Amino acid sequence: MGEVKRRYKDTKLNTANKMLLDSKTGEISDIGNIRVMERKDSGEITINSKAYVYLDTNCLTNLLHNGIKEVDLALLISLSSNLLIGHNICMRNEFDPHTTATIAKQFGHSVQAIKKKLNRLVELNVLFYGVFKDKKSMGKVYVINPHLIRKGAKLRATLGDIFNDIK
């Protein structure tokens, strides 16, 4: 889960030629060289998480207009829950990429049913299935189009060779 933090707006107060008065003792102190900040609640929060993926809503809208099936979209979003950072490879765990069989097992469907859905996603240019040039040792892998969903800000250049933008 992400950590929720309140946001504040800090304003530096001008302390030139100012004095500080202690209302109990009446003592006056010069504060000319002291930095005084006023902090106000901004009414906003930030949520930090290490498990973020980015979803481009323009590409999503294009996919919806192109007739993507809801069940295929749900499968794609579920697969994005564990992507290899920088490569967008669908991973079963930290070390192993998903296969059609592991995806079918995870979702409780037959391999044939899952393969049909995955093939439709490949046809829509949102999924690639094959050997990823930078990760040949993994064999054939499923890779999500980073124009739609990505994990991390920096991605391998190979992804630009595999995928076009979704229109």
N, C-alpha and C positions, 0 to 999 in steps of 0.2 A: 504494500500500500504506500501511497505517496504521503509525504509530510506536508501538512498545511501550515502556512505561515501568514500572519497578518502583515499587511503592507502599511508603511507609514510615510508621511511626507515630512522631511526635515528642512527647516529654514534657519539659516544663520541670522542671528539678531545682531544689529549694529550696537556695539558696546562703547564706541568712541564717546568720550566726555560723559560717561554714565557712572553712577554711584549705586552701591547696593546698601539698602537699609535693613537692619535687623529690627523688626517691629517690637520685639520684647525688650531688648537692651538699648535701643536707640543708636547703636553703633553704626557708623557709616564707613564703608570700604570702597576704595577706588577699584573698578573692574575694567579699566581701559585696555589691558592686555589679555584679558580672559575671553576665550571663545565660548559663546552661549548659543545653544541650539534649541529651537522650539520643535517639538515632535507632535504631529497631529495624525490621527488615524485616517487613512485614505479611503476606508470603506471597501478595500479590495483585499484579496488573498492571493497567494501563489501556492501551487501544488507541485512539489518536486518528486519525481519518480524516475527510477532507472529503467522502467519497462515501457516507456513511451514508444509508440509508433506514430508516424505522421500519415494522415489521410488527406489527399488532395480532393476537396469537395467539387472542384470543377470537373475533374476526371470522373468522379463518382456520378455526377449529374449526366455526363456524356454516356457513361455505361448504362445508366437507367434509361436514357433515351434510345440507346442502341438495343434495348430489350434484354439485358442480363436477367436471368432468372434469380429470384430471391434466394432460393436454396443454394445456388452457385455463389452468390455474393456472401451468404452466411458462411459457407465453407472457406472462401477466400479470406474473410476477416478472421475466422478461427485459426487458419494457418499462419496468419501474421502475428499470432501471439508469441511465437518463438522464432524470430528471424536472426540469422547470422549477421551481425553488424558489419556494414560496409559491403556486403555481398547480396543481401536479401534472400538468402537460401533458407527454405523452410526446414527447420531443425526439429527432430524428435526430442532430443535432449542436448546438452552442452556439446557433445562430441559427434553425434550421429545425425545425418540428414534424414528427412522423412522419405519413405518409399510409398508407393500406392498401397501396399499391404499395411503399413503402419498407420497410414491415414484412415484406411477402412476400419482397422481395429479400434482406433481412437474414437471414431464416430459411431461405431456399432453398425456399420453397413457392410454389404458385400464388396469385394474388390471390384467386381464388374460395375456396380452402381457408382462407386467413387470414381472409377476410371472414366466413365461417361461424363461426370461433372467436371473432372479435371481437364478432359479433352475440350469441353465447351469453353473453359477458361483460357486454354491455350489458343483456341480459335479467336477469342475476343482480344488477344494480345495483352492479357493481364497476368499470364503465367507462362513460364518457359519450362520445358522438361528436356533435359539433355545434360551433356558434360559441360560444366562451367570451366572455361579456359583457365582461370586462376586457381581452381580447386579440383583438378583432374583426379586427384587421389580419392575423392569422394564418390566418383562414378557419376551416374546420372542422378541429377537433383532437380527439385522443383524450386524455381526462382520467381518471386513476385515482381511485377513491373514497378519500378521505383517512382514512375510518374504518378501512380495511384497510391501506393503504400510503401513506406520505407522506414527503416530503423537506422538512425544515425544520420548525421549531416554530410559526412564524406563517404562517397561510394566509389567502388572500383570502376574504372573507365570501361571495362568490358561490358558493364550493364548498358552503356550507351550504344554498344554494337548490337546488343540483343534486342532491345526494346525501342519502340517509337512512342511518342506521346499518344495519349488516348483521345481520339476526336470523335 
